[in-house]
Amino acid sequence: MPGYYYRATETEAFGYMSIDVPSDLEAGPWQRMHRCGAEVFETLIKGGLKQPNASKLLTPTSFPQESAIIKMTNDTTRDSRHTALDDGSFTVSGAYDKYAPSQAVKLETIGEEALAIDPVIEKRVLQKIDLFLMPAMVIGYGLVYYDKAILGSAALFGMTGDLHLSVVDTSFTPPKTDTTRLSWATSIFYFGQLIGSYPMTYLLQRFNTRWTLGPVVMIWAVICAATAGVTTWQGLLVQRFFLGFTESVIPTAFMTTVSGYYTQREQALRQSWWFSGTGWFTIIGCALNYGFAQIQGGALTPWQYIYVLAGGLTFLFGIWCFFLPNSPLTAWFLTPEERAVAIERLRQGQTGVKNQNIKTAQIKEALLDAKVWLVALTMASGYKVNGAVSGFGPLIVSTFGYSALDSILFQFPLGAICAIGIPVAGWLCSKYRNIRIPVLIGCTLPVIAGFVIIWKSDWGHRPIAPVVGYSLIGFFGPVVSLTVTLGASNVAGETKKSFMASAVFVAYCVGNIVGPQLVKSETKPQHYPQLWTGLIICYCITILSSLGLYVILYRENRRRDALGLDENERDRLAFKDLTDKENEHFRYVL
């Protein structure tokens, strides 16, 4: 590779430097990237120059010079990369081990003009992001679901009696069983999540992701394991509240992470991957619960072992969280060149990168934005079924005429439909444009059918029909996953994205709070009519709110398409932290 001479003059320690670069470079083996305008890359230099205000001679060859501006900070890296630009400007990433080992360069932020991206590099970047983020997110969200859904299984294996979660009124013939305490033990978890969502959102936007997620997840793990020591139903209510409070960090963090790493076209599939953790951990969790239910005569009861295990797994995940980067700018698993590509990929969607400044104007805009509330309404109505299933699913199946162990096993089909249906729906929406809302509405239909089958079929000794209906409820997973995707993909501006994530999460909590209250144990002989009627009404609301959202987004896209805006301006606005309403180049996904 031919050598080039350039001069770097330090103006202040860890401040800005002026670099003179060759104007007639040949790219040679370097990756050539097209530059549309005159803006210069802003680059973070890691380390400092050993000789302040001195020229650096890297090779003994000189060329005509042009200036570029780079920005300094202190860190080190060993890799060495170069990028030659068509206008003669020159960017450096990595360290010159031979000539200036202390001068390590990392590309942090690209300029305002769009750059052509090498498809090979982009593919490699996407694969790295998927490989590092997706397993963590699937496991993390799966643990969120597992920790709260344990209650339904634990209730079958002694917790209900040990903590007096059900009360039998013998004044009636036959005696009536009141499970109101169990309903509130399920609902209060989501009160904790509801109250915790806003402080957690603030922490996530204000501070580095890893230093927020890691400690909070570890606290959540300790609280979960401590459930084994609870001895009264009042103590369980307190424990469940704080468990929900700490777990509220996960959904909001994951929604903003996906929108900060992936383009709009990619988000549906990736959102579905981590959301499918609910299905996978329904299967894994039920298998573990089934195994622990076989333990007889140990120091703890089966339901206590289940909570200790869940706490231990969650603590390990908390350690993993310390390795999660804040944004593509600080993704340690990417090279400097790959970070530049990771950021440039986001320009097309106009969603920007993480900004830690909270903007009140964006909060006001979000409060007045109809689509924020339509997405929230869709989530609240679509997720009521989860509150009932997570807290009462195994109990409901046992009332069909099955044993406690069989009731655990019958969670497998529902979990499988969630685990497979969610990513399949996400794949379809990634492959074909603007079908997210139609697919969402399509997935509501088997859920409604499941409600009707359970309600109207005969219950007796080991019936098949209600189990089939119960399994069909698993299609609620794609409904909720696509709702989350619609929320994450249809807003821009970091503060507004955080507000949308919080609004969706609050709606999720409201749905889960209401769901368990629809289960009235005294209506068991009538097959819980209040539960199924309420859920059918909610899913009709889900369909109507989704249709309303589709109309609003479709009309707004048509209006913007007719404006004929300058595409160069589009590129310059991509990283200005503008909202979707402020940036007319933004396009909504349907």
C-alpha positions in Angstrom: 0.0 0.0 0.0 1.5 3.4 -0.9 2.5 5.7 2.0 1.1 9.1 2.5 2.3 12.1 4.5 0.0 14.2 6.6 0.4 16.7 9.4 -1.6 16.6 12.7 -1.4 19.6 14.9 -2.8 19.5 18.4 -4.6 22.7 19.5 -5.6 21.6 23.0 -5.3 18.4 25.0 -8.2 16.1 24.2 -9.7 18.9 22.2 -9.8 19.5 18.4 -7.0 18.9 16.0 -6.5 20.1 12.4 -5.2 17.4 10.1 -3.7 18.1 6.7 -4.5 15.3 4.3 -3.7 14.5 0.7 -6.0 15.8 -1.9 -5.2 13.4 -4.7 -5.3 10.1 -2.8 -5.9 6.9 -4.6 -8.1 4.5 -2.6 -6.0 1.5 -3.4 -7.0 -1.3 -1.1 -9.0 1.0 1.1 -12.8 1.2 1.0 -13.9 4.1 -1.1 -16.9 5.9 0.1 -18.8 8.6 -1.9 -19.1 12.0 -0.3 -22.1 14.1 -1.4 -21.1 17.4 0.3 -18.3 19.4 1.9 -19.0 18.5 5.5 -16.1 16.8 7.2 -16.3 13.6 9.2 -16.3 14.2 12.9 -14.0 11.6 14.4 -13.1 10.8 18.0 -9.3 10.4 18.5 -8.4 8.1 21.3 -5.3 9.1 23.1 -3.2 12.2 22.6 -0.2 13.4 20.7 3.1 12.9 22.4 4.5 16.2 20.9 2.0 19.1 21.3 1.8 21.4 18.3 4.1 19.2 16.3 3.9 17.7 12.9 3.6 13.9 12.6 5.5 12.3 9.8 4.0 8.9 9.1 5.7 8.2 5.7 8.3 10.2 3.7 5.9 11.1 0.9 4.3 14.5 0.4 1.2 15.5 -1.4 -0.9 18.7 -1.8 -2.8 19.2 1.4 -6.4 19.9 2.5 -7.6 20.3 6.1 -10.0 18.1 8.0 -11.2 18.4 11.6 -11.2 15.6 14.1 -12.1 15.4 17.7 -10.0 13.8 20.5 -10.7 11.7 23.6 -8.6 9.3 25.6 -8.8 5.6 24.9 -6.8 3.0 22.9 -7.4 0.7 20.1 -5.0 -1.4 18.1 -6.7 -1.7 14.7 -5.7 0.5 11.8 -8.1 1.5 9.1 -8.3 4.3 6.5 -11.0 5.7 4.3 -10.3 7.8 1.2 -13.1 10.1 0.1 -13.9 11.4 -3.4 -13.5 15.0 -2.4 -10.0 14.4 -1.1 -10.8 14.3 2.5 -9.4 11.5 4.5 -10.5 9.6 7.6 -8.5 7.4 9.9 -9.6 4.8 12.3 -7.3 2.6 14.4 -3.8 3.0 15.7 -0.5 3.4 13.8 1.5 0.9 15.9 4.7 1.7 14.0 4.6 5.5 13.8 2.3 6.8 16.4 1.1 4.1 18.8 -0.5 6.5 21.2 -2.7 8.0 18.5 -5.7 5.6 18.2 -8.7 6.8 16.3 -12.3 5.7 16.5 -14.9 6.9 14.1 -17.9 8.1 16.2 -20.1 10.3 14.2 -20.5 10.8 10.5 -21.2 14.0 8.7 -24.5 15.4 7.4 -24.2 14.1 3.9 -25.2 10.6 2.9 -22.5 8.1 2.2 -22.7 5.0 0.0 -22.2 1.9 2.1 -20.4 -1.2 1.0 -23.1 -4.0 1.1 -20.5 -6.5 2.3 -19.6 -4.4 5.3 -23.2 -3.6 6.0 -24.1 -7.2 6.0 -21.3 -8.0 8.4 -22.3 -5.1 10.7 -25.9 -6.4 10.8 -24.8 -9.9 11.6 -22.6 -8.7 14.4 -25.4 -6.6 15.9 -27.8 -9.5 15.6 -25.4 -11.9 17.1 -24.6 -9.8 20.1 -27.9 -8.1 20.9 -30.6 -10.6 20.0 -29.7 -13.5 22.3 -29.5 -11.1 25.2 -32.8 -9.6 24.4 -34.6 -12.9 23.9 -33.3 -14.2 27.2 -34.0 -10.9 29.0 -37.6 -10.6 27.9 -38.1 -14.4 28.4 -37.0 -14.0 32.0 -39.4 -11.1 32.4 -42.3 -13.3 31.3 -41.0 -16.4 33.3 -40.6 -14.5 36.6 -44.2 -13.2 36.5 -45.8 -16.3 35.0 -44.3 -18.6 37.7 -47.2 -17.5 39.9 -49.7 -19.6 37.9 -47.7 -22.7 38.3 -46.7 -22.1 41.9 -50.4 -21.7 42.7 -50.9 -25.3 41.6 -48.0 -26.7 43.7 -48.8 -25.4 47.2 -48.4 -21.6 47.2 -52.1 -21.0 47.3 -52.5 -23.0 50.5 -49.2 -21.9 52.1 -49.9 -18.2 51.6 -53.7 -18.4 51.9 -54.2 -16.9 48.4 -57.7 -18.5 48.2 -60.5 -18.4 50.7 -63.2 -21.1 51.0 -66.6 -19.9 52.2 -68.3 -23.0 53.7 -71.5 -21.1 54.3 -72.5 -22.0 50.7 -73.5 -25.4 49.4 -71.3 -26.4 47.6 -68.6 -24.2 49.3 -67.3 -21.2 47.2 -63.7 -20.5 46.6 -62.6 -16.9 46.4 -59.3 -16.3 44.6 -59.4 -12.5 44.8 -56.1 -12.5 46.6 -54.5 -14.4 43.8 -56.0 -12.0 41.3 -54.4 -9.1 43.2 -51.1 -10.9 43.5 -51.1 -11.0 39.7 -52.3 -7.4 39.1 -50.1 -5.7 41.7 -47.0 -6.8 39.8 -48.1 -4.5 36.9 -48.8 -1.6 39.3 -45.1 -1.9 40.2 -44.2 -1.9 36.5 -46.5 1.0 35.9 -45.0 3.2 38.6 -41.5 2.1 37.7 -41.7 2.7 34.0 -41.1 6.5 34.1 -38.2 6.6 36.5 -36.6 3.7 34.5 -37.2 5.6 31.2 -35.5 8.6 32.7 -32.5 6.6 33.9 -32.2 4.8 30.5 -32.1 8.1 28.6 -30.0 10.0 31.1 -27.4 7.4 31.8 -25.4 4.7 30.0 -27.5 1.7 29.3 -25.2 -0.9 30.8 -24.9 1.0 34.1 -28.7 1.2 34.3 -29.7 -2.3 33.2 -27.0 -4.3 35.1 -27.7 -3.1 38.6 -31.5 -2.9 38.2 -31.6 -6.5 36.8 -29.5 -7.8 39.7 -31.8 -6.2 42.2 -34.8 -7.7 40.3 -33.0 -11.1 40.6 -32.6 -10.8 44.4 -36.3 -9.8 44.8 -37.4 -12.8 42.7 -35.4 -15.3 44.7 -36.6 -13.7 47.9 -40.1 -14.8 47.1 -39.2 -18.2 48.5 -39.0 -16.6 51.9 -42.5 -15.0 51.8 -44.9 -16.5 54.4 -48.1 -14.4 54.0 -50.2 -13.3 51.2 -49.6 -9.6 52.3 -45.9 -10.2 52.0 -46.4 -11.7 48.5 -48.2 -8.5 47.4 -45.3 -6.3 48.6 -42.8 -8.6 46.9 -44.7 -8.7 43.6 -45.0 -4.9 43.5 -41.2 -4.4 43.8 -40.5 -7.2 41.4 -42.7 -5.4 38.8 -41.0 -2.1 39.6 -37.5 -3.4 38.8 -38.6 -5.5 35.7 -40.1 -2.3 34.1 -36.6 -1.5 32.9 -36.5 -4.3 30.3 -39.4 -3.6 27.8 -38.6 0.1 27.6 -34.9 -0.5 27.2 -35.4 -3.1 24.5 -37.8 -1.0 22.4 -35.4 2.0 22.3 -32.5 -0.4 21.7 -34.1 -1.9 18.6 -35.0 1.6 17.2 -31.5 2.8 17.8 -29.7 -0.1 16.0 -32.0 -1.2 13.2 -33.6 0.5 10.2 -37.4 0.7 10.1 -37.5 -2.2 7.6 -35.5 -4.4 10.0 -37.3 -3.5 13.2 -40.4 -5.7 12.8 -38.3 -8.9 12.6 -35.9 -8.0 15.4 -38.7 -6.8 17.6 -40.4 -10.1 17.0 -37.2 -12.1 17.9 -36.8 -10.7 21.4 -40.6 -10.7 22.0 -40.7 -14.4 21.1 -38.9 -14.9 24.4 -42.3 -15.0 26.0 -43.1 -18.2 24.0 -39.7 -19.8 24.4 -39.7 -19.3 28.1 -43.3 -20.5 28.4 -42.0 -23.8 27.1 -38.6 -23.7 29.0 -40.2 -22.5 32.2 -43.0 -25.0 32.2 -40.5 -27.8 31.6 -38.5 -26.6 34.6 -41.6 -26.1 36.7 -42.7 -29.7 35.8 -39.4 -31.0 37.0 -39.4 -29.1 40.3 -42.9 -30.3 40.9 -41.6 -33.8 41.3 -39.4 -32.9 44.2 -40.7 -34.4 47.4 -39.3 -34.0 51.0 -36.6 -31.3 50.3 -35.7 -28.3 52.5 -38.1 -26.2 50.4 -41.4 -26.7 48.7 -41.6 -27.1 44.9 -42.8 -23.5 44.4 -40.0 -22.1 46.5 -37.4 -24.0 44.4 -38.9 -22.5 41.3 -38.4 -18.9 42.5 -34.9 -19.5 43.7 -34.0 -20.9 40.2 -35.6 -17.9 38.5 -33.7 -15.5 40.7 -30.4 -17.2 39.9 -30.9 -17.2 36.2 -31.9 -13.5 36.3 -28.8 -12.6 38.3 -26.6 -14.1 35.6 -28.4 -12.1 33.0 -27.7 -9.0 35.1 -24.0 -9.6 34.7 -24.5 -9.9 30.9 -26.2 -6.5 30.9 -22.9 -4.8 31.9 -21.6 -5.7 28.4 -24.4 -4.1 26.5 -23.3 -0.9 24.6 -25.3 2.3 24.9 -25.7 2.8 21.1 -23.9 2.0 17.8 -21.5 4.9 18.7 -20.1 2.8 21.6 -20.7 -0.7 20.3 -17.4 -2.3 21.4 -18.0 -5.4 19.3 -17.8 -3.3 16.1 -14.7 -1.9 14.6 -14.5 1.9 14.1 -15.3 1.4 10.4 -18.2 -0.8 11.3 -19.5 1.8 13.8 -19.6 4.4 11.0 -21.6 2.0 8.8 -23.9 1.1 11.7 -24.8 4.8 12.2 -25.0 5.6 8.5 -27.6 2.8 8.1 -29.9 4.7 10.4 -30.0 7.8 8.1 -32.5 6.2 5.7 -35.1 5.7 8.4 -34.6 9.2 9.8 -34.9 7.9 13.4 -31.4 9.1 14.5 -29.2 7.8 17.2 -29.3 7.9 21.0 -29.4 11.4 22.5 -29.3 11.8 26.3 -30.8 15.2 26.4 -34.5 15.3 27.4 -36.5 17.7 25.3 -39.8 19.0 26.7 -41.0 20.1 23.2 -40.9 16.4 22.1 -42.8 15.4 25.2 -45.5 17.9 24.4 -45.7 16.7 20.8 -46.0 13.1 21.9 -48.9 14.0 24.3 -50.8 15.6 21.4 -50.0 12.9 18.9 -53.0 10.7 18.1 -51.0 7.8 16.9 -49.2 7.5 20.3 -52.5 6.9 22.0 -53.9 4.6 19.3 -50.8 2.4 19.7 -51.3 2.5 23.5 -55.0 1.6 23.2 -54.1 -1.3 20.9 -51.6 -2.6 23.4 -53.9 -2.2 26.4 -56.8 -4.0 24.8 -54.6 -6.7 23.2 -52.6 -7.5 26.3 -55.5 -8.1 28.8 -55.4 -11.8 27.9 -51.8 -12.0 29.1 -52.8 -10.9 32.6 -55.3 -13.7 32.9 -53.2 -16.4 31.2 -49.9 -15.6 33.1 -51.6 -15.7 36.5 -54.4 -18.2 36.0 -53.6 -20.2 32.8 -52.6 -23.5 34.5 -55.5 -23.1 37.0 -58.0 -22.5 34.2 -56.7 -25.6 32.3 -57.0 -27.6 35.5 -60.7 -26.7 35.7 -61.2 -28.3 32.3 -60.7 -31.7 34.1 -56.9 -32.2 34.1 -54.4 -32.8 36.9 -52.0 -30.1 38.1 -49.1 -31.7 36.2 -51.1 -32.1 33.0 -52.1 -28.5 33.3 -48.5 -27.5 33.2 -47.8 -29.6 30.1 -50.7 -28.0 28.3 -48.9 -24.6 28.4 -46.5 -26.0 25.8 -48.8 -25.6 22.8 -49.7 -22.0 23.7 -46.0 -21.2 24.2 -45.1 -22.9 20.9 -47.6 -20.8 19.0 -46.2 -17.6 20.6 -42.6 -18.7 20.0 -43.1 -19.5 16.3 -45.9 -17.1 15.4 -44.2 -14.0 16.7 -41.0 -14.3 14.5 -43.0 -15.6 11.5 -45.2 -12.5 11.7 -42.1 -10.3 12.0 -40.5 -12.0 9.0 -43.5 -11.4 6.8 -43.6 -7.8 7.8 -39.9 -7.4 7.1 -40.2 -9.1 3.7 -43.3 -7.2 2.5 -43.8 -3.5 3.1 -46.6 -2.0 5.0 -48.5 -5.2 6.1 -47.9 -4.9 9.8 -51.4 -3.7 10.7 -53.1 -6.2 8.4 -51.1 -9.0 9.9 -51.9 -7.8 13.4 -55.6 -7.8 12.6 -55.4 -11.2 11.1 -53.8 -12.6 14.2 -56.6 -11.3 16.4 -59.1 -13.6 14.7 -57.8 -17.0 16.0 -57.5 -15.4 19.5 -61.2 -14.5 19.4 -62.0 -18.0 18.1 -60.0 -19.5 21.1 -62.1 -17.5 23.6 -65.3 -18.7 22.0 -64.2 -22.3 21.9 -63.2 -22.4 25.6 -66.4 -20.6 26.7 -68.9 -22.6 24.7 -67.3 -26.1 24.6 -68.1 -28.9 27.0 -65.9 -29.3 30.0 -65.6 -32.7 31.7 -63.0 -35.4 32.0 -60.0 -34.5 29.9 -61.8 -32.7 27.1 -60.0 -31.7 23.9 -61.9 -28.7 22.6 -61.1 -26.2 25.4 -57.5 -27.2 25.3 -57.4 -26.4 21.5 -59.1 -23.1 22.2 -56.6 -22.3 25.0 -53.7 -23.1 22.6 -55.1 -20.7 20.0 -54.8 -17.9 22.5 -51.1 -18.1 21.8 -51.7 -15.9 18.7 -52.0 -12.9 21.1 -48.1 -13.0 20.9 -47.9 -11.7 17.3 -50.6 -9.1 18.0 -48.7 -7.6 20.9 -45.3 -7.9 19.2 -46.5 -6.1 16.1 -48.1 -3.4 18.3 -44.7 -2.8 20.0 -43.1 -2.6 16.5 -45.6 -0.1 15.3 -44.8 2.1 18.3 -41.0 1.9 17.9 -41.0 2.4 14.1 -43.4 5.3 13.8 -41.8 8.0 16.0 -38.5 9.8 15.8 -36.7 12.1 18.2 -35.0 10.4 21.2 -37.2 11.9 23.8 -40.4 11.2 21.8 -39.3 7.6 21.2 -38.8 7.2 24.9 -42.2 8.6 25.6 -43.8 6.3 23.1 -42.0 3.3 24.6 -43.3 4.4 28.1 -46.8 5.0 26.8 -46.9 1.5 25.2 -45.5 0.0 28.4 -48.1 1.8 30.6 -50.8 0.4 28.3 -49.3 -3.0 28.7 -49.5 -2.7 32.4 -53.1 -1.5 32.4 -54.1 -4.4 30.3 -52.3 -6.8 32.6 -53.8 -5.2 35.7 -57.4 -5.5 34.4 -57.0 -9.1 33.0 -56.8 -11.0 36.3 -59.7 -9.2 37.7 -62.0 -10.7 35.0 -61.4 -14.2 36.5 -64.2 -14.8 39.0 -63.8 -18.3 40.5 -67.5 -18.4 41.5 -68.4 -18.4 37.8 -66.4 -21.6 37.1 -69.5 -23.7 36.5 -70.5 -21.3 33.8 -67.0 -21.4 32.2 -66.0 -17.9 33.4 -68.3 -15.9 31.1 -67.1 -12.5 32.4 -63.6 -13.4 31.4 -64.3 -14.4 27.8 -66.9 -11.7 27.2 -64.4 -9.0 28.4 -61.6 -10.4 26.3 -63.7 -10.6 23.1 -64.7 -7.0 23.6 -61.1 -6.0 24.1 -60.0 -7.7 20.9 -62.7 -6.0 19.0 -61.3 -2.7 20.3 -57.8 -3.8 19.2 -59.1 -4.3 15.6 -60.8 -0.9 15.6 -57.8 1.0 17.0 -55.5 -0.7 14.5 -57.7 0.3 11.6 -57.8 3.9 12.9 -54.0 4.0 13.1 -53.7 2.6 9.6 -55.9 5.3 8.1 -53.9 8.1 9.9 -50.5 6.8 8.9 -51.6 6.1 5.3 -53.0 9.6 4.8 -50.0 11.3 6.3 -47.6 9.3 4.1 -49.5 10.3 1.0 -49.4 13.9 2.0 -45.7 13.8 2.5 -45.1 12.0 -0.7 -46.8 14.8 -2.6 -44.4 17.5 -1.1 -41.5 16.6 -3.4 -38.8 17.4 -0.8 -35.1 17.6 -1.5 -33.4 14.3 -0.8 -30.1 16.0 0.1 -31.9 17.9 2.8 -33.2 14.5 4.0 -29.7 13.3 4.5 -28.7 16.4 6.5 -31.7 16.0 8.9 -31.2 12.4 9.7 -29.1 12.9 12.9 -30.6 16.2 14.1 -32.8 14.5 16.7 -35.9 15.8 15.0 -39.3 14.2 15.7 -41.3 12.5 13.0 -43.6 15.5 12.8 -40.7 18.0 12.5 -39.0 15.9 9.8 -41.2 15.8 6.7 -38.8 13.2 5.2 -39.9 10.6 7.8 -42.2 7.9 6.5 -44.5 5.8 8.6 -44.7 2.1 8.4 -48.2 0.5 8.3 
